[in-house]
Amino acid sequence: MQKISTDPSAPRKGFLQRELHEWFGNPLGDFWGGVVTTLALIPEVIGFTLVAGIPPYMGLFACIILPVFMSFFGGCPALVTGGAGSTILAAVPLVTAYWDTHPEYLFAATFLAGVIMFILGVVRFGSLIRFIPTSVMNGFVNGFATVIFISQAKLCFGDDVNWLMYVLIAVGIAIIYAFPLLQKRVKPLQKIPASFVAIGLITAFTLLSGVHVKTIGDMGSVSASFEHVGQIFARLPQVFTMECFLAILPFSFTIAFTGVMESLLTSRLVDETLQTTSRKNRECMALGAGNVLCSILGSSPGCGMIAMAVTNMKSGGKGRLSTLFIGIFMAILLFTLGFFMEMIPLAALVAVMFTVCFHTVKWPTLTKIYQFPLEETVLMLSTAAVVISTENIPYGVAVGMIIYGLMMAAKKLLPLAWRLPACVLLVAAGAACVWIGWGTVVAMALGVACVCIAAAVRREEGAGPREKAWAAAMIAVGFALVACGIVFVVTGSIFPDLPWFSWGMLHGE
């Protein structure tokens, strides 16, 4: 019989070994991952803060506070946490309505969102992430990679963009893919990430040649300010009012669930990439405490960032040192080298992000789409489409899970003979929906659910030729319902004043 150890220090020893490995198991790779990711963070965060209408330094503050805090307390070592666009954009209506008169409302909303995130970790909400099916996960990854690609592509247009920027982007991408060939021949170069080389060479070229290209400084000043540090305490009488509570409550829940979902899904992607097992509930609690700290120190809310996590891993980062280095490097750049940060060409960072997006996409789900069951492909594409159209991860995942739930409910609860009639009911319900706003979205979701259920029926062993024929017909009808929804959405967005596309026409006014 195997002897069971009764040494109380045994579990603790295992914990310490894991922590030490996460801290010091990959120091050089974590260093380079931190350097490259810090530079890649700057334009993305500045862009989102400008859209939200808050000073850029507030988003960069979050990229100092959260990476340092999460490096010690987070549950996923390689997960990069910062001023993510999803949490910043979730607060846009609050900023628009109250920033000029009550800026403390944003920090109060961030504080409350942090408390909600912490509670979600305590009740083990993070454990639920394992129940999200792979097809929904792939849709989230592909959709968000596309969102990041579009956001970077927008930087390539405008009156201040010239042809040289496109050349430098192409050169940057070429360096990133060609440098590994040189690394195979020159061993001292093997630890230097190609992304860092591309940024360094392009920046050196523009500075030495004196050519004019769009830089980070053209997007907005990154000068730091401590104006809002501790403002939530300085204005406590305005914070502890019913008006403030009612104003921030919906935004706090939106920020909390958006941040938690993006962080958990990104941590799952990191686990799959590095073959690790992160502690999801610890991640939720640390993220909540980190956002409370952000609200006190006057920064924007934040969460895990999928593109930055991929950038970190692609540049060699795997452990806690990588996120600690990100916070340290960002602080150095912001407080001492802000002038240098503003001189970095956007072309170099766009080239890095384009390659990151390329490596983030789950290409087998697209290039080998014919090898996957139809229902899984449709579920993946639907999730990706919602993420891309709304730029909101929870919306995409929620739609994917609802469709998946309907499909599983039909499979588990309904006999084979009743599943096709259920498809008919779904299509009828979709057709009865109003073809405007959320009615169109609901109709399209019901059409996708019909396709998924009918596709699953076709693959059932007990399905005969008649059932398969009816299933094929329902797949066609479901796709037609979705196509009609797309036509209405596109037409309504381009020609909103068409009389047949107005609420008044539908209601006989």
Order of alpha helices (4+ residues) and beta strands (2+ residues): alpha-alpha-alpha-beta-alpha-alpha-alpha-alpha-alpha-alpha-alpha-alpha-alpha-alpha-beta-alpha-alpha-alpha-alpha-alpha-alpha-alpha-alpha-alpha-alpha-alpha
